[in-house]
Amino acid sequence: MSPPQRVKQRSTKITAKTGKSIAQTVAGGGKIAYANRELSWLAFNHRVLEQAVSPANPLLERTKFLAIVSSNLDEFFEIRIAGLLQQKDSAGGEPSIDGLSPREQLKRAYAEIRNLVKDQYRCWHEQLVPALTKEKITFKTATQLTVAERTWVQDYFAKQVHPVLTPLAIDQSHPFPEIGNKTLNVIVALENPDAPEPESHTAILPVPRILPRLVQMPSDQSGTQTFIFLSEIIKLCAGDLFPGYRVNSAHAFRVTRNSDLYIDDEEAENLLKKIEEELRNLRRGAAVRLEIEAEVPDPVFTLLCEHLQLSPEYVFKLDGPLNLVRMMSLADLVDRPDLKYPVFVPVELPGLRVATSIFSAIQERDILLQHPYESFQPVVDFVQQAARDPGVLAIKQTLYRTSGDSPIIGALIEASRNEKQVTALVELKARFDEANNIKWARELEEAGVHVVFGLVGHKTHCKCSMVVRQEADGLRRYAHLGTGNYNPKTARLYTDLSFFTCNPAITDEVALLFNSLTGFARSPEFKHLLVAPFNLHSRIQEFIATEAANAATGKPARIIAKMNKLVDKVTIDNLYAASQAGVQIDLVVRATCCLLPGIKGLSENIRVRNLVGRYLEHSRVYYFENGGAPLLYCGSSDWMTRNFFRRVEALFPVYQPDLRDRLLNDILPAELRDNEDARELQPDGSYRVPTRKDGDKPFSAQKYFMESAQKRATEQIEVVA
């Protein structure tokens, strides 16, 4: 398992074969070199919406994709739009990679978002609702209820909703209430019918999160399942909360706020307490979006905008359900397997199942698992068996995101109670998981686990677990490295890779990585791992430079890279230069891609694909031909400036021949062959369905991987038998 020859050091920036800089090349051709980051992400979200529109997907799965679009937009507003607004207001924001000011980016982003939202609600009204109705799954508004349904709804409100609502008046003695981020609220316009002159009043009904947003009414004799949104129920019955007043109007609304954490690690004496304080302040972040029902009266609309300090351009008047994220629960409420994806159970490899322990299996050979096609359970077993194995002396573990009932956390606690040395690197600033991670950090500390928070100014994003075990011939280190989080739930939804090894060349450097994070290390040297912020960026640039140099001298040159996002300008420029040198480059980029392929004289040798299917593409794989001695890495890092310099990331090499063969001749080719779930990025930033040659059959990489995993497990069963 010796590593391939190291690539000779080269400069970070490559010069194009013409001798011109990238900027000159583009200016000379009158073409744009880079896609805007925000617009690229919105194009990706349009790709997600395609899945909701496509009749090729099961109906209830299409409603999930519609919900995912809304969930994605929520986060986009909370982080990206919020950041642009801050830059615009401070007048200090730098231009984007494509040269746009924050103001211009906001203008273009809002235009695209409005188109996306329009398409989203068109999909809901014109496609999903009619299709669901045909399947006897209906949605009703308050005005569509029958007499019997209206009676049921009023009884439901009286028993389940009314007791937990608190009306908040808005007048001189009652200031405008604090509206929580992404909470459901109903604004009610009232009138006193007995007053000698008209008196208008306004109140807000905040809706507690504990109440279900999608309510199922009793089925009728035909078996039709009927649903009504909670906001419709509250609007219908709002008058019950204001005795003696007439309800003139009631409209649901929702506010999205800036939800990014602003913490100076070096100034925060206690990072844990500082983040807890910031989390409490998040609900009071500046408003960046208002969503409200389209028929809202002008005076009520103006009142909300004034109090939220929002310009009308940041308001979305919606003709339909206010928060389509709530449609995610529909598939759980409707027991219709025929309207969902066929059940797929991740395959358990027999070779791992019959091994006396996972450690004995790793001693035999390195192991590579592809989730969710192959079970995540061996990753859990790795930590659980270590917790109970008398020979295990120490466990070290990174935790970025994990599930609410995480068996990994439980195993670390058990290991500590079994008097093993346990260290957990918990990333407190994992976006939107900060509160969960604080909870886990405290529970781990109480159990005696050494909890640390990594490097100052850097998020710990690498996915590493290490076990130190006493064996007959001395101490041996075992490592698990992955592309995804230690979360058994998302491991069923995300495509990721898990790698197990006891190869000292790698495990020694995993130990060095952990020691660098828990102790002091100004410049640790890694020969096998690529680790940010130390050597990852420079080595990737070296690898790209080598391919360009090899192509220029007629040697084999090829780059295949799969990632979530490609944003780093230096890397993009070097890929452009490699393309000009003749390197054939295939990129599979799930979401944001600021590189534009197929531009003559700049990127004509680059092809960029995007895969959106049943599972969320999350694995990162990087291949460089290296003159016939290929380099192959997998790991946690995308090609973004933040990943290279502001996060702790780790890419690990794959040396074992059969595992390399699987990646190079099976997994990567399948994703490049996909012509069902894939789209190809065009020079103008749009996506197009891959062209099928005569005789080409439809091919989905994800379906192929499901079938392949089952076939591989069957073959192993026969071998074991």
FIBA-346491 format. One record per residue (C-alpha): x negated, y, z negated. Coordinates in steps of 0.02 Angstrom, whole numbers, padded with zeros to 5 digits, always signed. Example, Ala and Ser with C-alpha at 12.3 -4.5 7.8 and 13.67 -1.06 7.14 Angstrom:
residues 2
-00615-00225-00390 -00684-00053-00357 
//
This chain:
residues 721
+00000+00000+00000 -00140+00120+00042 -00086+00292+00101 -00111+00353+00278 -00257+00468+00317 -00236+00644+00249 -00205+00781+00375 -00345+00908+00391 -00306+01077+00312 -00245+01209+00433 -00182+01387+00417 -00004+01416+00362 +00048+01518+00515 +00033+01442+00689 -00003+01544+00845 +00105+01502+00994 +00017+01427+01146 +00047+01589+01243 -00058+01684+01117 +00091+01795+01076 +00172+01804+00908 +00347+01736+00885 +00415+01913+00871 +00333+01961+01037 +00398+01806+01123 +00576+01842+01071 +00567+02028+01105 +00495+01995+01277 +00637+01878+01320 +00770+01989+01241 +00833+01846+01132 +00871+01829+00948 +00752+01718+00853 +00853+01681+00698 +01030+01643+00646 +01105+01739+00501 +01108+01634+00344 +01284+01681+00292 +01360+01661+00465 +01272+01494+00486 +01350+01432+00325 +01522+01491+00380 +01498+01396+00544 +01463+01241+00440 +01623+01269+00340 +01717+01279+00504 +01644+01106+00538 +01722+01046+00375 +01888+01119+00430 +01874+01018+00590 +01890+00862+00482 +02054+00926+00411 +02119+00962+00586 +02062+00798+00664 +02199+00665+00678 +02059+00536+00683 +02046+00553+00494 +02178+00478+00377 +02310+00606+00329 +02276+00618+00142 +02089+00630+00177 +02126+00778+00290 +02208+00867+00143 +02048+00837+00044 +01943+00918+00180 +02061+01067+00178 +02032+01080-00010 +01844+01066+00014 +01847+01216+00132 +01929+01320-00005 +01811+01257-00138 +01662+01300-00027 +01731+01474+00003 +01753+01502-00184 +01569+01468-00214 +01521+01572-00062 +01610+01723-00134 +01548+01694-00311 +01365+01687-00258 +01327+01743-00080 +01458+01881-00055 +01430+01940-00234 +01244+01955-00199 +01272+02052-00038 +01391+02172-00126 +01261+02205-00259 +01129+02238-00127 +01244+02356-00034 +01289+02453-00191 +01108+02467-00247 +01052+02523-00073 +00895+02420-00101 +00937+02259-00012 +00813+02195+00116 +00872+02149+00291 +00915+01967+00321 +00804+01851+00422 +00894+01910+00580 +00872+02094+00535 +01047+02134+00473 +01075+02251+00325 +01183+02192+00178 +01324+02306+00239 +01320+02233+00415 +01312+02055+00347 +01465+02089+00239 +01559+02160+00388 +01522+02009+00496 +01547+01883+00356 +01719+01952+00311 +01771+01946+00494 +01719+01763+00505 +01801+01722+00338 +01966+01797+00394 +01961+01690+00551 +01919+01537+00446 +02060+01569+00322 +02182+01600+00465 +02133+01434+00544 +02145+01349+00375 +02325+01403+00344 +02372+01365+00523 +02309+01189+00493 +02415+01179+00334 +02577+01246+00409 +02569+01177+00586 +02482+01011+00561 +02470+00944+00385 +02641+00992+00318 +02736+00919+00469 +02629+00762+00467 +02654+00739+00280 +02841+00766+00299 +02848+00625+00427 +02768+00514+00294 +02900+00568+00166 +02783+00681+00071 +02860+00854+00061 +02817+01023-00014 +02950+01148-00063 +02953+01330-00111 +03075+01399-00239 +03194+01458-00102 +03202+01285-00023 +03262+01191-00177 +03429+01103-00181 +03545+01137-00327 +03490+00976-00413 +03306+01014-00383 +03328+01191-00449 +03406+01123-00608 +03261+01001-00631 +03132+01138-00603 +03215+01254-00730 +03218+01114-00858 +03035+01075-00823 +02990+01259-00846 +03084+01271-01009 +03001+01117-01084 +02827+01113-01008 +02781+01289-00951 +02875+01424-01047 +02802+01376-01218 +02621+01404-01161 +02643+01564-01060 +02606+01734-01135 +02675+01885-01041 +02558+02035-01042 +02640+02204-01013 +02546+02342-00922 +02585+02516-00988 +02507+02654-01091 +02496+02547-01246 +02449+02387-01155 +02292+02404-01048 +02266+02300-00893 +02216+02126-00954 +02053+02038-00915 +02086+01920-00769 +01979+01764-00778 +01878+01702-00630 +01981+01592-00512 +02127+01582-00634 +02308+01577-00576 +02409+01731-00622 +02582+01796-00579 +02614+01983-00572 +02796+02028-00606 +02884+02191-00560 +03028+02224-00680 +03173+02346-00696 +03285+02394-00843 +03461+02382-00769 +03538+02478-00915 +03426+02630-00904 +03513+02791-00846 +03374+02817-00720 +03271+02681-00634 +03128+02619-00742 +02997+02507-00664 +02881+02399-00769 +02742+02278-00728 +02680+02126-00821 +02556+01987-00788 +02577+01804-00829 +02408+01718-00845 +02430+01531-00816 +02327+01417-00930 +02212+01298-00837 +02284+01151-00935 +02447+01157-00836 +02449+01051-00676 +02455+01161-00521 +02543+01032-00414 +02704+00966-00489 +02794+00811-00425 +02983+00813-00433 +03090+00656-00445 +03098+00557-00283 +03262+00552-00190 +03352+00395-00130 +03252+00391+00031 +03091+00375-00068 +03028+00547-00018 +02897+00616-00136 +02927+00801-00162 +02800+00923-00233 +02809+01104-00286 +02666+01218-00335 +02669+01280-00514 +02662+01460-00454 +02831+01434-00367 +02907+01369-00528 +02844+01517-00629 +02903+01644-00501 +03076+01565-00500 +03093+01563-00689 +02992+01718-00735 +03149+01811-00790 +03164+01694-00940 +03011+01779-01015 +03083+01955-01001 +03258+01955-01080 +03360+02107-01032 +03255+02149-00880 +03285+02117-00696 +03143+02037-00597 +03119+02134-00436 +02971+02031-00376 +02848+01901-00435 +02691+01856-00341 +02546+01740-00379 +02370+01806-00366 +02193+01749-00398 +02030+01843-00426 +01857+01781-00381 +01713+01857-00479 +01525+01866-00467 +01469+01705-00550 +01281+01707-00530 +01174+01705-00688 +01050+01846-00709 +00919+01790-00833 +00737+01840-00846 +00657+01681-00914 +00505+01775-00977 +00612+01899-01073 +00731+01771-01145 +00659+01713-01311 +00783+01570-01321 +00837+01514-01148 +00975+01402-01215 +01059+01541-01314 +01035+01668-01175 +01122+01557-01048 +01265+01525-01169 +01288+01714-01184 +01285+01735-00996 +01415+01598-00973 +01532+01691-01089 +01507+01847-00984 +01540+01761-00817 +01727+01780-00831 +01699+01967-00841 +01589+01973-00684 +01633+02101-00553 +01781+02055-00441 +01728+02011-00264 +01891+01945-00192 +02077+01957-00224 +02195+01825-00153 +02379+01867-00163 +02540+01813-00079 +02576+01906+00082 +02746+01979+00032 +02680+02076-00118 +02757+02253-00126 +02638+02396-00090 +02648+02476-00264 +02602+02311-00348 +02463+02281-00221 +02391+02455-00251 +02399+02432-00439 +02298+02271-00431 +02166+02343-00314 +02142+02497-00424 +02123+02400-00586 +02008+02270-00507 +01909+02408-00420 +01924+02317-00256 +01938+02395-00085 +02083+02323+00017 +01954+02253+00139 +01907+02126+00004 +02087+02067-00016 +02163+01916+00069 +02352+01914+00086 +02398+01732+00108 +02551+01655+00187 +02554+01492+00093 +02490+01406-00064 +02370+01522-00153 +02236+01396-00199 +02218+01253-00076 +02083+01177-00187 +02230+01103-00282 +02268+00991-00133 +02120+00884-00186 +02233+00799-00314 +02367+00749-00188 +02280+00588-00137 +02279+00533-00320 +02463+00574-00342 +02520+00480-00187 +02494+00292-00186 +02477+00269+00002 +02320+00169+00047 +02373+00177+00229 +02345+00366+00226 +02171+00356+00150 +02002+00291+00202 +01989+00102+00185 +01914+00060+00016 +01726+00037+00026 +01636-00037-00124 +01449+00002-00127 +01351-00157-00096 +01250-00235-00236 +01093-00314-00167 +01080-00495-00227 +00891-00485-00243 +00910-00354-00380 +01056-00442-00461 +00966-00608-00488 +00802-00532-00546 +00763-00560-00730 +00743-00372-00745 +00734-00226-00628 +00551-00207-00678 +00508-00381-00616 +00595-00339-00451 +00494-00179-00433 +00333-00275-00470 +00372-00384-00320 +00390-00238-00198 +00444-00058-00181 +00633-00040-00166 +00731+00084-00060 +00919+00103-00082 +01036+00203+00029 +01185+00272-00067 +01333+00262-00063 +01318+00112+00051 +01213+00023-00078 +01259+00031-00261 +01190+00165-00378 +01198+00039-00521 +01012-00009-00507 +00969+00172-00549 +01076+00160-00706 +01002-00012-00744 +00827+00061-00730 +00859+00179-00877 +00974+00063-00976 +00855-00085-00967 +00711+00030-01015 +00810+00087-01167 +00830-00093-01228 +00667-00172-01170 +00549-00200-01318 +00401-00177-01204 +00450-00002-01149 +00357+00133-01245 +00414+00292-01159 +00544+00362-01038 +00534+00529-00949 +00683+00594-00852 +00737+00748-00754 +00920+00799-00764 +00991+00928-00644 +01173+00876-00627 +01257+00724-00703 +01432+00661-00737 +01539+00699-00889 +01525+00522-00958 +01349+00492-00896 +01277+00318-00934 +01105+00395-00903 +01127+00514-01050 +01191+00370-01157 +01040+00265-01112 +00918+00404-01157 +01003+00425-01325 +00998+00237-01354 +00814+00232-01308 +00773+00369-01432 +00868+00277-01569 +00767+00123-01523 +00612+00225-01569 +00548+00248-01392 +00466+00411-01341 +00599+00496-01235 +00578+00661-01143 +00716+00743-01042 +00689+00893-00929 +00860+00973-00924 +00889+01112-00799 +00998+01237-00891 +01023+01345-00736 +01097+01213-00622 +01230+01322-00541 +01407+01290-00608 +01341+01149-00718 +01259+01262-00848 +01388+01228-00983 +01381+01039-00957 +01191+01039-00963 +01188+01141-01124 +01305+01013-01200 +01192+00869-01145 +01037+00959-01205 +01109+00978-01380 +01168+00797-01388 +00999+00734-01331 +00907+00842-01457 +01019+00781-01598 +00972+00602-01550 +00787+00641-01562 +00751+00660-01376 +00617+00788-01332 +00714+00911-01224 +00618+01037-01120 +00673+01159-00987 +00530+01154-00861 +00426+01295-00789 +00465+01478-00824 +00548+01556-00673 +00578+01391-00583 +00727+01275-00578 +00682+01093-00604 +00767+01016-00453 +00660+00860-00425 +00741+00690-00455 +00618+00587-00556 +00624+00453-00690 +00472+00366-00763 +00456+00217-00880 +00295+00167-00969 +00295-00018-01010 +00175-00128-01109 +00137-00286-01010 +00016-00432-01027 -00118-00346-00924 -00095-00174-01003 +00017-00023-00981 +00110-00003-00818 +00210+00145-00755 +00371+00124-00657 +00454+00267-00565 +00618+00307-00483 +00620+00453-00362 +00771+00508-00266 +00852+00634-00153 +01008+00653-00261 +01060+00685-00439 +01074+00558-00579 +01263+00559-00563 +01354+00393-00534 +01512+00483-00478 +01437+00590-00341 +01329+00441-00290 +01491+00368-00218 +01522+00526-00115 +01349+00588-00064 +01226+00503+00052 +01060+00489-00040 +00904+00382-00053 +00833+00299-00209 +00655+00237-00216 +00578+00125-00350 +00392+00091-00363 +00253+00042-00482 +00117+00088-00356 -00013+00179-00463 -00052+00300-00321 +00123+00369-00342 +00165+00336-00525 +00004+00420-00584 +00059+00577-00494 +00236+00565-00563 +00154+00563-00735 +00052+00716-00686 +00211+00803-00629 +00298+00771-00795 +00146+00828-00893 +00139+00987-00788 +00319+01023-00832 +00308+00986-01018 +00134+01053-01052 +00013+01172-00966 -00054+01149-00790 -00105+01297-00684 -00147+01202-00526 -00119+01014-00535 -00184+00920-00384 -00066+00801-00295 -00136+00690-00156 +00018+00584-00125 +00168+00682-00187 +00217+00848-00110 +00267+00956-00258 +00339+01132-00262 +00284+01260-00311 +00108+01187-00297 +00073+01107-00127 +00239+01073-00041 +00250+01228+00069 +00067+01227+00125 +00067+01041+00164 +00226+01050+00267 +00149+01192+00369 -00009+01087+00391 +00092+00941+00454 +00185+01050+00581 +00020+01128+00636 -00056+00957+00664 +00089+00907+00777 +00067+01068+00878 -00121+01039+00895 -00095+00858+00946 +00035+00904+01077 -00081+01036+01149 -00216+00903+01174 -00100+00771+01246 -00087+00663+01090 +00079+00591+01026 +00175+00728+00935 +00346+00714+00855 +00442+00787+00708 +00605+00720+00638 +00674+00808+00484 +00838+00785+00391 +00890+00911+00260 +01034+01013+00192 +00971+01188+00236 +00835+01266+00343 +00804+01449+00299 +00618+01479+00266 +00553+01600+00399 +00372+01538+00399 +00429+01359+00427 +00548+01411+00565 +00412+01512+00652 +00294+01364+00643 +00427+01249+00714 +00453+01373+00856 +00266+01374+00891 +00260+01183+00885 +00403+01178+01011 +00307+01295+01126 +00157+01179+01110 +00265+01035+01173 +00314+00946+01012 +00482+00857+01023 +00577+00906+00865 +00741+00832+00803 +00821+00913+00652 +00975+00851+00559 +01033+00999+00454 +01195+00979+00358 +01237+01161+00321 +01141+01324+00342 +01015+01329+00485 +00929+01493+00528 +00831+01413+00670 +00909+01427+00843 +00869+01280+00958 +00864+01268+01146 +00801+01445+01184 +00690+01439+01338 +00510+01482+01298 +00541+01475+01112 +00636+01322+01051 +00681+01223+01205 +00602+01066+01129 +00704+01077+00970 +00871+00991+00945 +00976+01024+00789 +01119+00911+00737 +01247+00926+00601 +01339+00776+00525 +01505+00799+00435 +01600+00640+00394 +01677+00538+00256 +01525+00563+00144 +01426+00721+00108 +01257+00710+00193 +01130+00747+00055 +00971+00646+00086 +00810+00729+00143 +00689+00634+00255 +00536+00705+00344 +00435+00619+00481 +00277+00679+00568 +00195+00575+00706 +00019+00629+00649 -00071+00564+00803 -00013+00385+00782 -00033+00374+00592 +00144+00430+00546 +00182+00524+00386 +00350+00489+00306 +00421+00578+00153 +00588+00582+00063 +00641+00686-00086 +00736+00830-00163 +00682+00982-00063 +00760+01076+00080 +00657+01193+00188 +00707+01353+00099 +00597+01485+00020 +00680+01456-00148 +00642+01269-00139 +00462+01298-00091 +00420+01432-00219 +00557+01451-00351 +00599+01271-00389 +00509+01116-00447 +00534+00992-00305 +00455+00826-00261 +00439+00735-00095 +00372+00558-00107 +00282+00459+00028 +00347+00291+00087 +00200+00174+00117 +00275-00001+00117 +00290-00059+00300 +00465-00135+00292 +00537+00019+00206 +00452+00134+00332 +00522+00026+00472 +00697+00041+00401 +00687+00230+00392 +00604+00255+00561 +00693+00122+00663 +00863+00113+00581 +00918+00258+00471 +00848+00407+00567 +00890+00338+00742 +01069+00304+00688 +01092+00484+00635 +01016+00547+00797 +01130+00431+00896 +01293+00482+00810 +01419+00552+00935 +01575+00549+00827 +01538+00645+00667 +01390+00742+00738 +01388+00911+00823 +01242+00993+00910 +01191+01171+00867 +01186+01287+01017 +01070+01435+01049 +01212+01555+01005 +01238+01474+00834 +01396+01379+00880 +01417+01189+00872 +01464+01074+01016 +01516+00892+01025 +01367+00789+01087 +01377+00746+01271 +01408+00562+01301 +01321+00483+01447 +01414+00361+01558 +01434+00199+01464 +01401+00275+01292 +01520+00207+01162 +01581+00308+01013 +01459+00287+00870 +01472+00347+00690 +01314+00333+00585 +01412+00325+00423 +01522+00182+00485 +01367+00094+00548 +01282+00111+00378 +01434+00037+00289 +01435-00113+00406 +01246-00130+00397 +01243-00130+00207 +01374-00268+00199 +01280-00370+00329 +01114-00348+00237 +01192-00403+00073 +01267-00557+00155 +01098-00604+00230 +01015-00586+00060 +01149-00695-00022 +01109-00832+00104 +00923-00816+00068 +00951-00822-00121 +01066-00972-00102 
//
